[in-house]
Structures are given as C-alpha cells and as structure tokens.
Amino acid sequence: MSSVTPRAVPFYCPFCGEQELRPGDPSGWRCEVCERLFELQLVAIGGEA
C-alpha cells in the first residue's frame, strides 16, 4: 500500500503576493499574475531543523 502525501497549498505568490495560483508541474505552483513557477518545501516542524 502506498501513502500519498497531500500537496501543500500556498495562500499567495511569494514573488508578487497575489492569490491567483494554479497547480503547475507535478511538484509546483504557477502564479497567474506574474507567471512565475515555484515549489513549496517543508524544512522543519516544531522549531527543530
């Protein structure tokens, strides 16, 4: 049985701050306003790096 991790959903574009985001390639997001692609990455949970 394989576990599927849900995709983290951003609230705004880290470049322009707009909220018009769409899923881009399989691991990223695309801003419809500034047309940039970006990915989210979990660095740590609970303050430990």
C-alpha positions, 0 to 999 in steps of 0.5 A: 500500500502506498501513502500519498502525501497531500500537496501543500497549498500556498495562500499567495505568490511569494514573488508578487503576493497575489492569490491567483495560483494554479497547480503547475508541474507535478511538484509546483505552483504557477502564479497567474499574475506574474507567471512565475513557477515555484515549489513549496518545501517543508524544512522543519516542524516544531522549531527543530531543523 
